[in-house]
């Protein structure tokens, strides 16, 4: 089971240099094994809105949740103690600590291009490391 960091989804949506790696990963993993946080989904919506790509956002949401079986996870206010703990322990910013907390809470492998997770206990994998 894999929690995909926001940067993984954006790599694909914005057709960045590693989008082929993400595409290959997504083609080889069943969508019911994929997770996204509510924070990640909202961050993507903000970015796509700023880019004027709301149609692409709707297609993305449709692909994830209606065509696919991607799981949406969230944290509750009681989880903020853990978020702040990970911010302090690993010197993560809030969004990274949120993703890391969700990955640990739900026992998911974090998939990210962000090297900030490399010094955490749970670490991270890139899409190519999984395929």
Secondary structure, DSSP 8 states (H G I E B T S, - for coil): -EEE-HHHHHHHHTT-TTHHHHHHHHHHS-GGGEEEEHHHHHHHHHHHHHTT-HHHHHHHHIIIIIIS--EEE---GGGHHHHHHHHHHHT--HHHHHHHHHHHHTT-EEE-S-GGGGGSSS--B-HHHH-
